[in-house]
Each structure stands twice: as structure tokens, then as C-alpha cells.
């Protein structure tokens, strides 16, 4: 029984480390603009852990959106980035599993 718990815990920790953080910059400040971005993430099988919005350091009429996402097939990340760029300006993406940060 203890071995099963260790295996479950290991898979749980792997899931946590499979998170990415995306900052979407200059999303229009209008109803539905964040949903457009999150719908793209869901299309690629992703799930959101948290969403934070800020009006600091953005032009009037826009907002900055930080999205913690996970559950996306690693082979689909590049296609996801391209799809996100069509909806909003992607500023950076942090891959916690690979410990990398990509700036756009």
C-alpha cells in the first residue's frame, strides 16, 4: 500500500512541475477578452490554475493578464504559443519543468 502512495505522490508532483506561466500583455480591457485567451488554452487540453489581471504599466484601454496553466502536451506548446499570439500580445512564457523563460 505504501508503494502505491509513493507512486501517486510522484505523479502528483510531476503534474505540479508540468506548469507553465504565461503573461499576456495588452489584452483589450473589454468583456470577454480573457475568455478568448483561456479558450485557446482549453483547445489545447490545458487547464488554468490561476489568473491575475493588472492595469499597471499598460496603455489605457488594455490590461495585463498572467495565467498559470498546466496539463498541455509538451509537443503542442509551440502551436499554443502561435495561437495565443493571434489573440493577444504574448510577453513571456516560463516553463517550470524545463526551468526556462522565453521572452517575446
Secondary structure by P-SEA (a helix, b strand, c coil): caaaaaaaaaaaaaaaacbbbbbbcccccccaaaaaaaaaaaaabbbbcbbbbbcccccccbbbbbbbbccccccaaaaaaaaaaacccccccccccccccccc
